[in-house]
Amino acid sequence: MTTLSFSIGAVAAAPETLKLWRHETSNIAEIEVSKAAVERFNQSQNNWKVEIEMIPEGSYTETVTAAVLAGDLPCILDMDQPVVPNFAWSGYLRPLEGLVSRAALDALIDTAKGTYKGEVYSVGQYEAALALFSRKSVLQEHGIRIATTDQPWTKEEFLAALATLKDSGQYRYPLAIGAGWTGEWYSYAFAPMLQSFGGDQIDRGNYLAAEGVLNGERALAWGNFSRRCSKRAMSIATPATTRRSVRDVRPSTTWATGRCPTTARCGVTTWW
């Protein structure tokens, strides 16, 4: 999820130019939506003008941290939701109460608000979701049962499906899980898998420790499961192969981003 938050030191003087940093991604459509929203805001009133500065995605977090040290943060930051609590804890952000109307905050669903210690520090531009999906035609071609919400695949069924697709010789890697991305992507993308095994990234009782949760028996079971898929060449394990998976390795089963790649024969795909 991409969110917007106000950094420490924003001054509400009118008329005023407000600088907004946005991470630059390969998703041009997403960037255009952000630019259109800023343009609508600028056209709606005469007191403020938001100017967007694009920051390379790969160094975005480091750029924000460097700006904090230099005392040169912009007024508004675009960021991925997983980094909001850390930035708030570090003192990079200020709460949005008083800057965003209570009515606007109350109208948002809980998952569209980034909170820390009971205060809202970010609001989501849109909601995102993760899912594992497949082309029915691929499953039917290989005699694999089509899972439903009432009768999902068991772990063993899932592994058997990957083995069937692998053995067909049509797919070098039956499962692509987006291992080519870095940073907060891992905590965001793989949390549902980890949690489905009963593990988690932090102790939800106190939100202070990960010991025994992130490295507990259930979390390790998920790690071993993922390693099992990788060792059997069921999934793409390296960033390099993930980056070229759409055109070269032809995954049948994918933990992907946004939409099923049109140039690859997808069996099962992850979407956010």
C-alpha positions as CSV (number, residue, x, y, z in Angstrom):
1,M,0.0,0.0,0.0
2,T,1.2,3.5,-0.8
3,T,0.5,6.1,1.9
4,L,1.0,9.8,2.4
5,S,2.3,11.3,5.6
6,F,3.5,14.6,6.8
7,S,7.0,15.0,8.0
8,I,8.3,16.9,11.0
9,G,8.7,20.6,10.2
10,A,5.9,21.1,7.7
11,V,4.7,24.8,7.9
12,A,1.1,25.7,7.0
13,A,1.7,29.2,5.7
14,A,-0.5,30.4,2.8
15,P,0.2,30.8,0.0
16,E,2.8,28.0,0.2
17,T,4.5,25.5,-2.0
18,L,4.4,22.0,-0.5
19,K,7.0,19.6,-1.7
20,L,6.0,15.9,-2.0
21,W,8.5,13.1,-2.4
22,R,7.2,10.1,-4.3
23,H,9.1,6.9,-4.9
24,E,9.6,6.2,-8.6
25,T,8.5,2.8,-9.8
26,S,8.0,1.0,-13.0
27,N,4.3,1.2,-12.5
28,I,3.6,4.2,-14.7
29,A,-0.2,4.0,-14.3
30,E,0.2,4.2,-10.5
31,I,2.4,7.3,-10.8
32,E,0.0,8.9,-13.2
33,V,-2.9,8.4,-10.7
34,S,-0.8,10.1,-8.0
35,K,0.0,13.0,-10.3
36,A,-3.6,13.4,-11.2
37,A,-4.6,13.6,-7.6
38,V,-2.1,16.3,-6.9
39,E,-3.3,18.2,-9.9
40,R,-6.9,18.0,-8.7
41,F,-5.9,19.4,-5.4
42,N,-3.9,22.2,-6.9
43,Q,-6.8,23.2,-9.1
44,S,-9.3,23.0,-6.2
45,Q,-7.9,26.0,-4.1
46,N,-5.4,28.8,-4.2
47,N,-3.7,28.6,-0.9
48,W,-1.4,25.6,-1.5
49,K,0.5,24.2,-4.4
50,V,1.9,20.6,-4.2
51,E,5.0,19.9,-6.2
52,I,6.1,16.3,-6.8
53,E,9.7,15.2,-6.7
54,M,10.4,11.7,-7.9
55,I,12.9,9.7,-5.8
56,P,14.4,6.4,-7.1
57,E,12.6,3.5,-5.5
58,G,15.7,1.5,-4.6
59,S,17.2,4.3,-2.5
60,Y,14.0,5.9,-1.2
61,T,14.2,5.0,2.4
62,E,17.9,5.9,2.5
63,T,17.1,9.3,0.9
64,V,14.5,10.0,3.6
65,T,16.9,9.0,6.4
66,A,19.6,11.2,4.9
67,A,17.2,14.2,4.6
68,V,16.3,13.8,8.3
69,L,20.0,14.0,9.3
70,A,20.4,17.1,7.0
71,G,17.2,18.7,8.3
72,D,15.8,18.8,4.8
73,L,12.6,16.7,4.8
74,P,9.8,17.7,2.4
75,C,6.4,18.5,3.8
76,I,4.7,15.3,2.5
77,L,6.1,11.8,2.0
78,D,4.8,9.0,-0.1
79,M,5.8,5.7,1.3
80,D,4.9,2.0,1.5
81,Q,2.8,1.2,4.5
82,P,5.2,-1.2,6.2
83,V,7.8,1.6,6.8
84,V,5.3,4.0,8.4
85,P,5.6,2.6,12.0
86,N,9.4,2.7,11.8
87,F,9.5,6.3,10.5
88,A,7.0,7.4,13.2
89,W,9.0,5.7,15.9
90,S,12.2,7.3,14.6
91,G,10.5,10.8,14.8
92,Y,10.5,11.4,11.1
93,L,6.7,11.9,10.9
94,R,4.1,13.9,12.7
95,P,0.6,12.7,13.5
96,L,-2.1,13.7,11.0
97,E,-4.7,14.8,13.6
98,G,-5.3,18.5,13.0
99,L,-3.8,18.3,9.5
100,V,-6.4,15.9,8.0
101,S,-10.0,16.4,9.1
102,R,-11.6,14.0,11.5
103,A,-14.4,13.3,9.1
104,A,-11.9,12.3,6.4
105,L,-10.0,10.0,8.8
106,D,-13.2,8.4,10.1
107,A,-14.3,7.7,6.5
108,L,-11.3,5.5,5.9
109,I,-11.2,1.8,6.7
110,D,-8.7,0.8,9.4
111,T,-6.3,-0.8,6.9
112,A,-6.0,2.5,5.0
113,K,-4.6,4.3,8.1
114,G,-1.1,3.9,9.4
115,T,-1.1,4.1,13.2
116,Y,1.5,4.1,15.9
117,K,0.7,4.3,19.6
118,G,-2.9,5.1,18.8
119,E,-2.2,8.1,16.5
120,V,-2.6,8.2,12.7
121,Y,0.5,9.0,10.8
122,S,-0.5,8.1,7.3
123,V,-3.5,7.6,5.0
124,G,-3.6,5.2,2.1
125,Q,-4.2,6.3,-1.4
126,Y,-5.7,3.0,-2.2
127,E,-6.1,-0.5,-0.7
128,A,-4.0,-3.4,-1.7
129,A,-4.4,-7.1,-1.4
130,L,-2.3,-10.3,-1.8
131,A,-3.7,-13.4,-3.4
132,L,-2.5,-16.7,-5.0
133,F,-4.3,-17.3,-8.3
134,S,-4.1,-19.5,-11.3
135,R,-5.3,-19.9,-14.9
136,K,-7.9,-22.6,-14.8
137,S,-6.9,-23.7,-18.3
138,V,-3.4,-24.6,-17.1
139,L,-4.7,-26.6,-14.1
140,Q,-7.3,-28.4,-16.2
141,E,-4.7,-29.2,-18.8
142,H,-2.6,-31.1,-16.2
143,G,-5.5,-32.6,-14.3
144,I,-5.0,-30.5,-11.2
145,R,-8.0,-29.9,-9.0
146,I,-9.2,-26.3,-9.0
147,A,-9.2,-25.1,-5.4
148,T,-12.2,-23.1,-4.0
149,T,-12.7,-21.1,-0.8
150,D,-14.7,-24.0,0.6
151,Q,-12.2,-26.6,-0.4
152,P,-8.7,-25.0,-0.7
153,W,-5.6,-26.9,-1.5
154,T,-3.8,-28.6,1.4
155,K,-0.1,-28.0,1.6
156,E,0.5,-31.5,0.1
157,E,-1.9,-30.8,-2.8
158,F,-0.1,-27.5,-3.5
159,L,3.3,-29.3,-3.6
160,A,1.8,-32.0,-5.8
161,A,0.4,-29.5,-8.2
162,L,3.8,-27.8,-8.5
163,A,5.5,-31.1,-9.0
164,T,3.0,-32.0,-11.8
165,L,3.7,-28.7,-13.5
166,K,7.4,-29.1,-13.1
167,D,7.4,-32.6,-14.5
168,S,5.4,-31.5,-17.5
169,G,8.6,-29.8,-18.8
170,Q,6.6,-26.7,-19.8
171,Y,7.7,-24.6,-16.9
172,R,11.2,-24.1,-15.6
173,Y,9.8,-22.7,-12.4
174,P,6.2,-23.5,-11.6
175,L,6.0,-20.9,-8.8
176,A,7.3,-17.3,-8.9
177,I,7.0,-15.5,-5.5
178,G,8.5,-12.1,-6.3
179,A,11.9,-12.7,-4.7
180,G,13.5,-10.1,-6.9
181,W,12.2,-7.2,-4.8
182,T,13.9,-6.0,-1.6
183,G,13.3,-3.8,1.4
184,E,9.9,-3.8,3.0
185,W,8.6,-6.0,0.2
186,Y,9.5,-9.1,2.1
187,S,7.6,-8.1,5.3
188,Y,4.6,-7.2,3.2
189,A,4.5,-9.9,0.5
190,F,5.4,-13.0,2.6
191,A,3.6,-12.2,5.8
192,P,0.4,-14.0,4.7
193,M,2.4,-17.2,4.0
194,L,4.2,-16.9,7.3
195,Q,1.0,-16.3,9.2
196,S,-0.8,-19.1,7.5
197,F,1.7,-21.5,9.1
198,G,1.0,-19.9,12.5
199,G,4.1,-17.7,12.7
200,D,4.3,-13.9,12.6
201,Q,6.7,-11.0,12.4
202,I,6.2,-9.7,15.9
203,D,4.5,-10.7,19.2
204,R,1.1,-9.2,18.8
205,G,0.6,-9.2,22.5
206,N,3.1,-6.4,23.1
207,Y,4.5,-5.4,19.7
208,L,8.0,-5.2,21.2
209,A,9.7,-8.5,20.4
210,A,9.9,-11.0,17.6
211,E,11.7,-13.7,19.6
212,G,9.8,-17.0,19.5
213,V,7.4,-15.7,16.9
214,L,9.5,-14.9,13.9
215,N,11.9,-17.7,14.7
216,G,9.5,-20.0,16.4
217,E,8.6,-23.6,15.4
218,R,5.7,-22.5,13.2
219,A,7.7,-19.8,11.5
220,L,10.5,-22.2,10.8
221,A,8.1,-24.6,9.3
222,W,7.1,-22.0,6.8
223,G,10.8,-21.3,6.1
224,N,11.5,-25.0,5.5
225,F,8.5,-25.2,3.2
226,S,9.7,-22.3,1.1
227,R,13.2,-23.8,1.1
228,R,11.8,-27.1,0.0
229,C,10.1,-25.4,-3.0
230,S,13.3,-23.6,-3.9
231,K,15.5,-26.7,-3.6
232,R,13.2,-28.6,-5.9
233,A,13.4,-25.7,-8.4
234,M,9.7,-25.2,-7.9
235,S,10.1,-21.5,-7.2
236,I,12.4,-18.8,-8.4
237,A,14.8,-18.2,-5.7
238,T,17.1,-15.4,-6.9
239,P,16.4,-11.8,-7.7
240,A,18.0,-12.1,-11.2
241,T,15.7,-14.9,-12.3
242,T,12.7,-13.3,-10.8
243,R,13.3,-10.1,-12.7
244,R,13.3,-11.9,-16.0
245,S,10.7,-14.5,-15.1
246,V,7.9,-12.9,-17.2
247,R,9.7,-13.3,-20.5
248,D,12.2,-16.1,-20.0
249,V,11.4,-18.6,-17.3
250,R,7.6,-18.9,-17.9
251,P,6.3,-19.5,-14.5
252,S,3.0,-21.4,-14.2
253,T,2.5,-20.5,-10.6
254,T,3.3,-16.9,-9.5
255,W,3.3,-14.8,-6.3
256,A,3.3,-11.7,-8.4
257,T,2.5,-8.0,-8.3
258,G,-0.5,-6.3,-9.8
259,R,-1.6,-8.6,-12.6
260,C,-0.9,-11.9,-14.3
261,P,2.0,-11.4,-16.7
262,T,0.6,-11.5,-20.2
263,T,3.8,-12.8,-21.8
264,A,4.1,-15.8,-19.5
265,R,1.9,-18.8,-19.1
266,C,0.8,-18.4,-15.5
267,G,-0.6,-21.3,-13.5
268,V,-0.9,-19.8,-10.0
269,T,0.0,-16.2,-9.4
270,T,0.2,-13.9,-6.4
271,W,-1.4,-10.5,-6.8
272,W,-1.3,-7.3,-4.7
